[in-house]
Protein backbone atom coordinates (compact mmCIF):
# COMPACT_ATOMS: atom_id res chain seq x y z
CA UNK A 1 0.00 0.00 0.00
CA UNK A 2 1.33 3.46 -0.87
CA UNK A 3 1.94 5.91 1.95
CA UNK A 4 -0.85 8.32 0.86
CA UNK A 5 -3.27 5.36 0.77
CA UNK A 6 -2.15 4.30 4.24
CA UNK A 7 -2.63 7.85 5.51
CA UNK A 8 -6.13 8.00 4.09
CA UNK A 9 -7.03 4.51 5.30
CA UNK A 10 -5.98 5.30 8.86
CA UNK A 11 -7.40 8.82 8.86
CA UNK A 12 -4.04 10.21 9.96
CA UNK A 13 -4.77 13.69 8.59
CA UNK A 14 -8.39 13.83 9.79
CA UNK A 15 -9.16 15.57 13.06
CA UNK A 16 -9.18 13.02 15.91
CA UNK A 17 -12.01 12.73 18.41
CA UNK A 18 -11.42 14.82 21.52
CA UNK A 19 -10.48 11.78 23.58
CA UNK A 20 -7.60 11.10 21.13
CA UNK A 21 -6.52 14.68 20.51
CA UNK A 22 -4.13 14.59 23.43
CA UNK A 23 -2.17 11.77 21.81
CA UNK A 24 -1.76 13.73 18.58
CA UNK A 25 -0.83 17.03 20.25
CA UNK A 26 2.68 18.46 20.16
CA UNK A 27 2.96 20.92 23.07
CA UNK A 28 3.41 24.53 22.03
CA UNK A 29 5.99 24.80 24.79
CA UNK A 30 8.10 22.31 22.80
CA UNK A 31 7.42 24.01 19.46
CA UNK A 32 8.32 27.49 20.69
CA UNK A 33 10.96 26.65 23.29
CA UNK A 34 9.08 28.78 25.84
CA UNK A 35 7.36 27.48 28.96
CA UNK A 36 4.26 29.62 28.43
CA UNK A 37 1.29 27.41 27.55
CA UNK A 38 0.91 23.78 28.63
CA UNK A 39 3.41 23.80 31.50
CA UNK A 40 2.08 26.81 33.42
CA UNK A 41 -1.53 25.88 32.66
CA UNK A 42 -1.08 22.34 33.96
CA UNK A 43 0.69 23.63 37.06
CA UNK A 44 -2.22 25.99 37.77
CA UNK A 45 -4.78 23.19 37.45
CA UNK A 46 -2.78 20.86 39.68
CA UNK A 47 -2.76 23.66 42.26
CA UNK A 48 -6.57 23.83 42.12
CA UNK A 49 -7.10 26.82 39.83
CA UNK A 50 -9.38 27.08 36.83
CA UNK A 51 -7.72 27.96 33.53
CA UNK A 52 -8.55 29.23 30.04
CA UNK A 53 -6.71 28.80 26.76
CA UNK A 54 -7.39 31.57 24.23
CA UNK A 55 -6.96 31.43 20.48
CA UNK A 56 -8.47 31.54 17.02
CA UNK A 57 -10.58 28.80 15.46
CA UNK A 58 -8.57 25.71 14.61
CA UNK A 59 -5.44 26.95 16.38
CA UNK A 60 -5.12 23.98 18.75
CA UNK A 61 -7.06 25.01 21.87
CA UNK A 62 -8.93 21.71 22.14
CA UNK A 63 -5.68 19.81 21.59
CA UNK A 64 -4.07 21.66 24.50
CA UNK A 65 -6.97 20.75 26.79
CA UNK A 66 -6.97 17.11 25.66
CA UNK A 67 -3.21 16.88 26.22
CA UNK A 68 -3.60 18.40 29.68
CA UNK A 69 -6.23 15.81 30.60
CA UNK A 70 -3.68 13.06 29.90
CA UNK A 71 -1.13 14.71 32.21
CA UNK A 72 -3.39 14.97 35.25
CA UNK A 73 -2.27 13.31 38.51
CA UNK A 74 -3.89 10.01 39.47
CA UNK A 75 -6.13 11.64 42.07
CA UNK A 76 -7.72 13.86 39.37
CA UNK A 77 -10.53 12.87 36.99
CA UNK A 78 -11.09 14.72 33.71
CA UNK A 79 -14.78 15.28 32.95
CA UNK A 80 -15.63 16.56 29.51
CA UNK A 81 -18.81 18.63 29.74
CA UNK A 82 -20.33 18.25 26.24
CA UNK A 83 -21.66 21.72 25.56
CA UNK A 84 -22.51 21.11 21.88
CA UNK A 85 -26.25 20.61 21.51
CA UNK A 86 -27.05 21.80 25.02
CA UNK A 87 -30.62 23.09 25.17
CA UNK A 88 -29.68 26.44 26.67
CA UNK A 89 -26.01 26.83 27.63
CA UNK A 90 -26.77 30.13 29.34
CA UNK A 91 -29.02 28.35 31.87
CA UNK A 92 -26.94 27.07 34.83
CA UNK A 93 -29.54 24.41 35.62
CA UNK A 94 -29.05 22.89 32.15
CA UNK A 95 -25.28 23.06 32.58
CA UNK A 96 -25.59 21.37 35.98
CA UNK A 97 -27.63 18.53 34.48
CA UNK A 98 -25.17 17.99 31.62
CA UNK A 99 -22.17 18.15 33.97
CA UNK A 100 -23.73 15.54 36.27
CA UNK A 101 -24.32 13.19 33.35
CA UNK A 102 -20.79 13.74 32.06
CA UNK A 103 -19.31 13.12 35.50
CA UNK A 104 -21.18 9.83 35.75
CA UNK A 105 -19.90 8.69 32.36
CA UNK A 106 -16.34 9.74 33.20
CA UNK A 107 -16.52 7.86 36.49
CA UNK A 108 -17.70 4.74 34.67
CA UNK A 109 -14.90 5.06 32.10
CA UNK A 110 -12.26 5.24 34.87
CA UNK A 111 -14.00 2.81 37.19
CA UNK A 112 -12.32 -0.02 39.08
CA UNK A 113 -13.70 -2.74 41.41
CA UNK A 114 -17.32 -2.63 40.28
CA UNK A 115 -19.72 -3.67 43.03
CA UNK A 116 -22.31 -6.06 41.63
CA UNK A 117 -24.87 -5.43 44.36
CA UNK A 118 -24.61 -1.67 43.98
CA UNK A 119 -24.83 -1.88 40.19
CA UNK A 120 -27.90 -4.12 40.32
CA UNK A 121 -29.68 -1.82 42.75
CA UNK A 122 -28.90 1.28 40.71
CA UNK A 123 -29.93 -0.26 37.39
CA UNK A 124 -33.19 -1.42 38.95
CA UNK A 125 -33.94 2.10 40.14
CA UNK A 126 -32.93 3.53 36.76
CA UNK A 127 -35.39 1.23 34.97
CA UNK A 128 -38.17 2.46 37.23
CA UNK A 129 -39.57 5.11 34.88
CA UNK A 130 -36.63 7.51 35.03
CA UNK A 131 -36.92 10.58 32.83
CA UNK A 132 -33.78 12.33 31.57
CA UNK A 133 -33.42 16.02 32.29
CA UNK A 134 -33.25 18.31 29.23
CA UNK A 135 -29.86 19.02 27.74
CA UNK A 136 -28.27 15.67 28.48
CA UNK A 137 -25.65 14.62 25.91
CA UNK A 138 -22.81 12.14 25.86
CA UNK A 139 -19.23 12.91 26.80
CA UNK A 140 -17.81 10.29 29.10
CA UNK A 141 -14.93 8.44 27.44
CA UNK A 142 -11.78 8.15 29.53
CA UNK A 143 -9.79 11.37 29.06
CA UNK A 144 -7.25 11.35 31.84
CA UNK A 145 -6.54 11.07 35.52
CA UNK A 146 -6.42 7.99 37.69
CA UNK A 147 -8.79 5.12 38.52
CA UNK A 148 -12.13 5.84 40.16
CA UNK A 149 -13.70 3.68 42.91
CA UNK A 150 -16.98 2.09 41.85
CA UNK A 151 -18.68 3.80 44.80
CA UNK A 152 -18.34 7.14 42.99
CA UNK A 153 -20.32 5.87 40.00
CA UNK A 154 -22.99 4.40 42.26
CA UNK A 155 -23.38 7.62 44.25
CA UNK A 156 -23.47 9.78 41.11
CA UNK A 157 -26.12 7.54 39.58
CA UNK A 158 -28.25 7.89 42.71
CA UNK A 159 -27.77 11.65 42.60
CA UNK A 160 -28.71 11.82 38.93
CA UNK A 161 -31.87 9.80 39.56
CA UNK A 162 -32.88 12.08 42.44
CA UNK A 163 -32.56 15.18 40.28
CA UNK A 164 -34.19 13.63 37.21
CA UNK A 165 -37.22 12.66 39.31
CA UNK A 166 -37.44 16.09 40.85
CA UNK A 167 -36.78 14.75 44.33
CA UNK A 168 -34.20 17.45 44.98
CA UNK A 169 -35.38 21.04 45.41
CA UNK A 170 -34.00 23.70 43.10
CA UNK A 171 -30.73 24.91 44.53
CA UNK A 172 -28.21 27.61 43.82
CA UNK A 173 -25.50 25.27 42.53
CA UNK A 174 -27.80 22.84 40.68
CA UNK A 175 -26.26 19.73 42.21
CA UNK A 176 -22.70 20.60 41.24
CA UNK A 177 -21.68 21.01 44.88
CA UNK A 178 -23.00 17.52 45.65
CA UNK A 179 -21.19 16.14 42.60
CA UNK A 180 -17.96 17.66 43.91
CA UNK A 181 -18.60 16.26 47.38
CA UNK A 182 -18.93 12.71 46.00
CA UNK A 183 -15.52 12.90 44.32
CA UNK A 184 -13.83 14.67 47.21
CA UNK A 185 -15.12 12.14 49.77
CA UNK A 186 -13.22 9.44 47.86
CA UNK A 187 -10.07 11.53 47.53
CA UNK A 188 -10.61 12.52 43.90
CA UNK A 189 -10.49 15.94 42.26
CA UNK A 190 -12.84 16.38 39.28
CA UNK A 191 -11.59 18.64 36.48
CA UNK A 192 -14.42 20.00 34.32
CA UNK A 193 -13.44 20.42 30.67
CA UNK A 194 -15.26 22.70 28.20
CA UNK A 195 -13.31 22.57 24.97
CA UNK A 196 -15.51 24.58 22.61
CA UNK A 197 -17.35 27.61 23.96
CA UNK A 198 -18.25 28.76 20.46
CA UNK A 199 -19.91 25.44 19.61
CA UNK A 200 -21.88 25.71 22.84
CA UNK A 201 -23.43 28.94 21.67
CA UNK A 202 -23.93 27.99 18.02
CA UNK A 203 -24.11 30.42 15.15
CA UNK A 204 -26.26 33.54 15.22
CA UNK A 205 -26.82 33.45 18.96
CA UNK A 206 -28.20 36.64 20.48
CA UNK A 207 -25.71 38.82 22.33
CA UNK A 208 -27.72 38.60 25.54
CA UNK A 209 -27.70 34.78 25.47
CA UNK A 210 -23.99 34.76 24.68
CA UNK A 211 -23.25 37.07 27.61
CA UNK A 212 -25.37 35.01 30.01
CA UNK A 213 -23.33 31.95 29.09
CA UNK A 214 -20.27 33.69 30.54
CA UNK A 215 -21.90 35.59 33.41
CA UNK A 216 -24.19 32.76 34.55
CA UNK A 217 -22.98 29.33 33.45
CA UNK A 218 -19.21 29.76 33.32
CA UNK A 219 -19.27 32.01 36.35
CA UNK A 220 -20.94 29.20 38.28
CA UNK A 221 -18.12 26.81 37.37
CA UNK A 222 -15.07 29.02 37.85
CA UNK A 223 -16.20 31.14 40.82
CA UNK A 224 -18.54 29.03 42.90
CA UNK A 225 -17.51 25.39 42.41
CA UNK A 226 -14.28 24.67 44.23
CA UNK A 227 -12.69 22.42 41.65
CA UNK A 228 -10.68 23.22 38.50
CA UNK A 229 -12.48 24.02 35.26
CA UNK A 230 -10.50 24.30 32.03
CA UNK A 231 -12.04 26.06 29.05
CA UNK A 232 -11.16 26.96 25.49
CA UNK A 233 -12.18 30.49 24.56
CA UNK A 234 -12.17 31.95 21.06
CA UNK A 235 -10.17 35.14 20.93
CA UNK A 236 -13.16 37.26 19.89
CA UNK A 237 -15.05 36.13 23.00
CA UNK A 238 -12.09 37.11 25.16
CA UNK A 239 -12.75 40.74 24.24
CA UNK A 240 -16.25 40.71 25.72
CA UNK A 241 -17.06 42.50 28.97
CA UNK A 242 -19.00 39.40 30.06
CA UNK A 243 -15.81 37.34 29.83
CA UNK A 244 -13.70 40.03 31.48
CA UNK A 245 -15.59 39.46 34.74
CA UNK A 246 -14.17 35.92 34.86
CA UNK A 247 -10.54 36.87 34.31
CA UNK A 248 -9.63 37.38 37.98
CA UNK A 249 -10.67 33.77 38.67
CA UNK A 250 -8.77 32.12 35.80
CA UNK A 251 -5.21 31.34 34.90
CA UNK A 252 -5.17 32.51 31.31
CA UNK A 253 -2.80 31.85 28.44
CA UNK A 254 -2.94 32.20 24.66
CA UNK A 255 -2.03 29.92 21.76
CA UNK A 256 1.29 31.33 20.51
CA UNK A 257 2.04 32.09 16.91
CA UNK A 258 4.57 29.94 15.10
CA UNK A 259 5.40 32.86 12.80
CA UNK A 260 9.08 32.80 11.89
CA UNK A 261 9.32 29.10 12.67
CA UNK A 262 6.18 27.84 10.96
CA UNK A 263 7.91 25.36 8.65
CA UNK A 264 9.86 23.77 11.51
CA UNK A 265 6.75 23.73 13.69
CA UNK A 266 4.61 22.04 11.05
CA UNK A 267 7.37 19.53 10.37
CA UNK A 268 7.41 18.58 14.06
CA UNK A 269 3.61 18.34 14.20
CA UNK A 270 3.46 16.17 11.08
CA UNK A 271 6.29 13.92 12.28
CA UNK A 272 4.45 13.29 15.53
CA UNK A 273 1.15 12.61 13.76
CA UNK A 274 2.80 10.05 11.49
CA UNK A 275 4.44 8.40 14.51
CA UNK A 276 1.15 8.22 16.42
CA UNK A 277 -0.46 6.40 13.50
CA UNK A 278 2.51 4.11 13.00
CA UNK A 279 3.25 5.36 9.50
CA UNK A 280 6.94 4.75 8.98
CA UNK A 281 8.12 7.61 6.82
CA UNK A 282 10.03 10.81 7.48
CA UNK A 283 8.28 14.09 6.76
CA UNK A 284 10.92 15.11 4.21
CA UNK A 285 10.28 11.86 2.32
CA UNK A 286 6.52 12.37 2.37
CA UNK A 287 6.16 16.08 1.60
CA UNK A 288 8.27 18.11 -0.80
CA UNK A 289 9.93 21.20 0.69
CA UNK A 290 7.95 23.48 -1.62
CA UNK A 291 4.72 21.83 -0.51
CA UNK A 292 5.59 22.24 3.17
CA UNK A 293 6.39 25.90 2.59
CA UNK A 294 2.97 26.35 0.95
CA UNK A 295 1.30 24.77 3.99
CA UNK A 296 3.23 27.16 6.24
CA UNK A 297 1.86 30.08 4.22
CA UNK A 298 -1.66 28.68 4.62
CA UNK A 299 -1.14 28.38 8.39
CA UNK A 300 -0.02 32.01 8.61
CA UNK A 301 -2.83 33.23 6.34
CA UNK A 302 -5.48 31.46 8.44
CA UNK A 303 -4.24 32.98 11.71
CA UNK A 304 -2.47 29.85 12.90
CA UNK A 305 -5.13 27.29 12.00
CA UNK A 306 -3.61 23.82 12.28
CA UNK A 307 -7.04 22.48 11.37
CA UNK A 308 -6.79 24.10 7.91
CA UNK A 309 -3.34 22.62 7.38
CA UNK A 310 -4.52 19.06 8.03
CA UNK A 311 -7.68 19.58 5.97
CA UNK A 312 -5.53 20.68 3.02
CA UNK A 313 -3.23 17.70 3.58
CA UNK A 314 -6.20 15.33 3.48
CA UNK A 315 -7.14 16.68 0.05
CA UNK A 316 -3.49 16.52 -1.04
CA UNK A 317 -3.22 12.86 -0.02
CA UNK A 318 -6.31 12.04 -2.10
CA UNK A 319 -4.80 13.89 -5.07
CA UNK A 320 -1.54 11.95 -4.67
CA UNK A 321 -3.48 8.68 -4.75
CA UNK A 322 -5.28 9.76 -7.93
CA UNK A 323 -1.96 10.53 -9.61
CA UNK A 324 -0.37 7.29 -8.36
CA UNK A 325 2.26 9.26 -6.43
CA UNK A 326 3.91 8.16 -3.19
CA UNK A 327 4.94 11.69 -2.19
CA UNK A 328 2.94 14.86 -1.70
CA UNK A 329 4.20 17.38 -4.20
CA UNK A 330 3.46 21.10 -4.43
CA UNK A 331 0.69 20.48 -6.95
CA UNK A 332 -1.13 18.08 -4.64
CA UNK A 333 -0.90 20.50 -1.72
CA UNK A 334 -1.99 23.38 -3.94
CA UNK A 335 -5.26 21.57 -4.60
CA UNK A 336 -5.85 21.27 -0.87
CA UNK A 337 -5.06 24.93 -0.29
CA UNK A 338 -7.41 25.96 -3.10
CA UNK A 339 -10.12 23.86 -1.49
CA UNK A 340 -9.61 25.16 2.05
CA UNK A 341 -7.96 28.54 1.63
CA UNK A 342 -11.23 30.49 1.59
CA UNK A 343 -13.15 28.48 4.19
C-alpha positions in Angstrom: 0.0 0.0 0.0 1.3 3.5 -0.9 1.9 5.9 2.0 -0.9 8.3 0.9 -3.3 5.4 0.8 -2.1 4.3 4.2 -2.6 7.8 5.5 -6.1 8.0 4.1 -7.0 4.5 5.3 -6.0 5.3 8.9 -7.4 8.8 8.9 -4.0 10.2 10.0 -4.8 13.7 8.6 -8.4 13.8 9.8 -9.2 15.6 13.1 -9.2 13.0 15.9 -12.0 12.7 18.4 -11.4 14.8 21.5 -10.5 11.8 23.6 -7.6 11.1 21.1 -6.5 14.7 20.5 -4.1 14.6 23.4 -2.2 11.8 21.8 -1.8 13.7 18.6 -0.8 17.0 20.3 2.7 18.5 20.2 3.0 20.9 23.1 3.4 24.5 22.0 6.0 24.8 24.8 8.1 22.3 22.8 7.4 24.0 19.5 8.3 27.5 20.7 11.0 26.7 23.3 9.1 28.8 25.8 7.4 27.5 29.0 4.3 29.6 28.4 1.3 27.4 27.6 0.9 23.8 28.6 3.4 23.8 31.5 2.1 26.8 33.4 -1.5 25.9 32.7 -1.1 22.3 34.0 0.7 23.6 37.1 -2.2 26.0 37.8 -4.8 23.2 37.4 -2.8 20.9 39.7 -2.8 23.7 42.3 -6.6 23.8 42.1 -7.1 26.8 39.8 -9.4 27.1 36.8 -7.7 28.0 33.5 -8.5 29.2 30.0 -6.7 28.8 26.8 -7.4 31.6 24.2 -7.0 31.4 20.5 -8.5 31.5 17.0 -10.6 28.8 15.5 -8.6 25.7 14.6 -5.4 26.9 16.4 -5.1 24.0 18.8 -7.1 25.0 21.9 -8.9 21.7 22.1 -5.7 19.8 21.6 -4.1 21.7 24.5 -7.0 20.7 26.8 -7.0 17.1 25.7 -3.2 16.9 26.2 -3.6 18.4 29.7 -6.2 15.8 30.6 -3.7 13.1 29.9 -1.1 14.7 32.2 -3.4 15.0 35.3 -2.3 13.3 38.5 -3.9 10.0 39.5 -6.1 11.6 42.1 -7.7 13.9 39.4 -10.5 12.9 37.0 -11.1 14.7 33.7 -14.8 15.3 33.0 -15.6 16.6 29.5 -18.8 18.6 29.7 -20.3 18.2 26.2 -21.7 21.7 25.6 -22.5 21.1 21.9 -26.3 20.6 21.5 -27.0 21.8 25.0 -30.6 23.1 25.2 -29.7 26.4 26.7 -26.0 26.8 27.6 -26.8 30.1 29.3 -29.0 28.4 31.9 -26.9 27.1 34.8 -29.5 24.4 35.6 -29.0 22.9 32.1 -25.3 23.1 32.6 -25.6 21.4 36.0 -27.6 18.5 34.5 -25.2 18.0 31.6 -22.2 18.1 34.0 -23.7 15.5 36.3 -24.3 13.2 33.4 -20.8 13.7 32.1 -19.3 13.1 35.5 -21.2 9.8 35.8 -19.9 8.7 32.4 -16.3 9.7 33.2 -16.5 7.9 36.5 -17.7 4.7 34.7 -14.9 5.1 32.1 -12.3 5.2 34.9 -14.0 2.8 37.2 -12.3 0.0 39.1 -13.7 -2.7 41.4 -17.3 -2.6 40.3 -19.7 -3.7 43.0 -22.3 -6.1 41.6 -24.9 -5.4 44.4 -24.6 -1.7 44.0 -24.8 -1.9 40.2 -27.9 -4.1 40.3 -29.7 -1.8 42.8 -28.9 1.3 40.7 -29.9 -0.3 37.4 -33.2 -1.4 39.0 -33.9 2.1 40.1 -32.9 3.5 36.8 -35.4 1.2 35.0 -38.2 2.5 37.2 -39.6 5.1 34.9 -36.6 7.5 35.0 -36.9 10.6 32.8 -33.8 12.3 31.6 -33.4 16.0 32.3 -33.3 18.3 29.2 -29.9 19.0 27.7 -28.3 15.7 28.5 -25.7 14.6 25.9 -22.8 12.1 25.9 -19.2 12.9 26.8 -17.8 10.3 29.1 -14.9 8.4 27.4 -11.8 8.1 29.5 -9.8 11.4 29.1 -7.3 11.4 31.8 -6.5 11.1 35.5 -6.4 8.0 37.7 -8.8 5.1 38.5 -12.1 5.8 40.2 -13.7 3.7 42.9 -17.0 2.1 41.9 -18.7 3.8 44.8 -18.3 7.1 43.0 -20.3 5.9 40.0 -23.0 4.4 42.3 -23.4 7.6 44.2 -23.5 9.8 41.1 -26.1 7.5 39.6 -28.2 7.9 42.7 -27.8 11.6 42.6 -28.7 11.8 38.9 -31.9 9.8 39.6 -32.9 12.1 42.4 -32.6 15.2 40.3 -34.2 13.6 37.2 -37.2 12.7 39.3 -37.4 16.1 40.9 -36.8 14.8 44.3 -34.2 17.4 45.0 -35.4 21.0 45.4 -34.0 23.7 43.1 -30.7 24.9 44.5 -28.2 27.6 43.8 -25.5 25.3 42.5 -27.8 22.8 40.7 -26.3 19.7 42.2 -22.7 20.6 41.2 -21.7 21.0 44.9 -23.0 17.5 45.7 -21.2 16.1 42.6 -18.0 17.7 43.9 -18.6 16.3 47.4 -18.9 12.7 46.0 -15.5 12.9 44.3 -13.8 14.7 47.2 -15.1 12.1 49.8 -13.2 9.4 47.9 -10.1 11.5 47.5 -10.6 12.5 43.9 -10.5 15.9 42.3 -12.8 16.4 39.3 -11.6 18.6 36.5 -14.4 20.0 34.3 -13.4 20.4 30.7 -15.3 22.7 28.2 -13.3 22.6 25.0 -15.5 24.6 22.6 -17.3 27.6 24.0 -18.2 28.8 20.5 -19.9 25.4 19.6 -21.9 25.7 22.8 -23.4 28.9 21.7 -23.9 28.0 18.0 -24.1 30.4 15.2 -26.3 33.5 15.2 -26.8 33.4 19.0 -28.2 36.6 20.5 -25.7 38.8 22.3 -27.7 38.6 25.5 -27.7 34.8 25.5 -24.0 34.8 24.7 -23.2 37.1 27.6 -25.4 35.0 30.0 -23.3 31.9 29.1 -20.3 33.7 30.5 -21.9 35.6 33.4 -24.2 32.8 34.6 -23.0 29.3 33.5 -19.2 29.8 33.3 -19.3 32.0 36.3 -20.9 29.2 38.3 -18.1 26.8 37.4 -15.1 29.0 37.9 -16.2 31.1 40.8 -18.5 29.0 42.9 -17.5 25.4 42.4 -14.3 24.7 44.2 -12.7 22.4 41.6 -10.7 23.2 38.5 -12.5 24.0 35.3 -10.5 24.3 32.0 -12.0 26.1 29.0 -11.2 27.0 25.5 -12.2 30.5 24.6 -12.2 31.9 21.1 -10.2 35.1 20.9 -13.2 37.3 19.9 -15.0 36.1 23.0 -12.1 37.1 25.2 -12.7 40.7 24.2 -16.2 40.7 25.7 -17.1 42.5 29.0 -19.0 39.4 30.1 -15.8 37.3 29.8 -13.7 40.0 31.5 -15.6 39.5 34.7 -14.2 35.9 34.9 -10.5 36.9 34.3 -9.6 37.4 38.0 -10.7 33.8 38.7 -8.8 32.1 35.8 -5.2 31.3 34.9 -5.2 32.5 31.3 -2.8 31.9 28.4 -2.9 32.2 24.7 -2.0 29.9 21.8 1.3 31.3 20.5 2.0 32.1 16.9 4.6 29.9 15.1 5.4 32.9 12.8 9.1 32.8 11.9 9.3 29.1 12.7 6.2 27.8 11.0 7.9 25.4 8.7 9.9 23.8 11.5 6.8 23.7 13.7 4.6 22.0 11.0 7.4 19.5 10.4 7.4 18.6 14.1 3.6 18.3 14.2 3.5 16.2 11.1 6.3 13.9 12.3 4.4 13.3 15.5 1.1 12.6 13.8 2.8 10.0 11.5 4.4 8.4 14.5 1.1 8.2 16.4 -0.5 6.4 13.5 2.5 4.1 13.0 3.3 5.4 9.5 6.9 4.7 9.0 8.1 7.6 6.8 10.0 10.8 7.5 8.3 14.1 6.8 10.9 15.1 4.2 10.3 11.9 2.3 6.5 12.4 2.4 6.2 16.1 1.6 8.3 18.1 -0.8 9.9 21.2 0.7 7.9 23.5 -1.6 4.7 21.8 -0.5 5.6 22.2 3.2 6.4 25.9 2.6 3.0 26.3 1.0 1.3 24.8 4.0 3.2 27.2 6.2 1.9 30.1 4.2 -1.7 28.7 4.6 -1.1 28.4 8.4 0.0 32.0 8.6 -2.8 33.2 6.3 -5.5 31.5 8.4 -4.2 33.0 11.7 -2.5 29.9 12.9 -5.1 27.3 12.0 -3.6 23.8 12.3 -7.0 22.5 11.4 -6.8 24.1 7.9 -3.3 22.6 7.4 -4.5 19.1 8.0 -7.7 19.6 6.0 -5.5 20.7 3.0 -3.2 17.7 3.6 -6.2 15.3 3.5 -7.1 16.7 0.0 -3.5 16.5 -1.0 -3.2 12.9 0.0 -6.3 12.0 -2.1 -4.8 13.9 -5.1 -1.5 11.9 -4.7 -3.5 8.7 -4.7 -5.3 9.8 -7.9 -2.0 10.5 -9.6 -0.4 7.3 -8.4 2.3 9.3 -6.4 3.9 8.2 -3.2 4.9 11.7 -2.2 2.9 14.9 -1.7 4.2 17.4 -4.2 3.5 21.1 -4.4 0.7 20.5 -6.9 -1.1 18.1 -4.6 -0.9 20.5 -1.7 -2.0 23.4 -3.9 -5.3 21.6 -4.6 -5.8 21.3 -0.9 -5.1 24.9 -0.3 -7.4 26.0 -3.1 -10.1 23.9 -1.5 -9.6 25.2 2.0 -8.0 28.5 1.6 -11.2 30.5 1.6 -13.1 28.5 4.2 
